[in-house]
Amino acid sequence: MKNVENYLRSTRKAKGALLFVLIDSENNGTKSAAMLAKEAEKSGASVILVGGSSATDQLTMAETVKNIKSSVKIPLILFPGNVTGVVPGADAILFSSLLNSENPYFISQAQALGAPNVLRFGLEPLPTAYIIIGEGTTVWHVGSVRTIPFDKPNLAAMYALSAQFFGMRFVYLEAGSGAKSNVKPEMVAAVRKLFKGFLIVGGGIRDSKTAVEIVKAGADAIVIGTFIEKGGSFKTIADIVKTIQSIRK
Ligand code: 1GP
């Protein structure tokens, strides 16, 4: 796909909020990544994300990307947890800075190390502020996060506004993969009030009700990973897509 950012904006406009399905390249489930991606596409997902904060095997990642690419038409976007997450064959990459990390490596150093390969592999960089909410998750641990508590929406809004001033066109509010609690709608709404770009929300979303609350609060896309990895039904995924697309701004 030539221009993923345009695709995201125009699909958002035409169809309503989008579902991104996250596939961990190191998933140990019974279904292959390509099979999961195919079912996700059939259920109405708009994007396949491949990555994760603990997925560090670059060879497996590249192989997974290749397999998924040959199975689906929807764009495949890399979601790197480190420089090892930059591999050839995808359409785009969430070129992210973990804004509330305490370790400069995750704010700008890994990005500098990864940038030459983003260029070399022809990946479309989607400039993204990655903001972690809550604690105890893998991304929280790996990313040396100075966390934002779930009940402090204004802190998240401050980071999102700074992302906007930096010129980042995407904000990803992340509770962490498999998080017990999802990002609360109050926080999504506080961010939406200030951030004009494309707002992604993920972590701990498993049902339509939660997805609807988050979209109504202003998310442009929600991300679901663990539910699918654990064998959750694609009928639920199709229901989620249908309900979030029925919400109009
Ligand atoms: C994690 O936001 C994504 O990076 C998805 O979270 O795995 O909890 O669905 P889940």
Residues whose N, C-alpha, C, O or C-beta is under 5 A from the ligand:
A	BS01	1GP	L22 G176 S177 G178 A179 G202 G203 G204 I205 V223 I224 G225 T226 F227
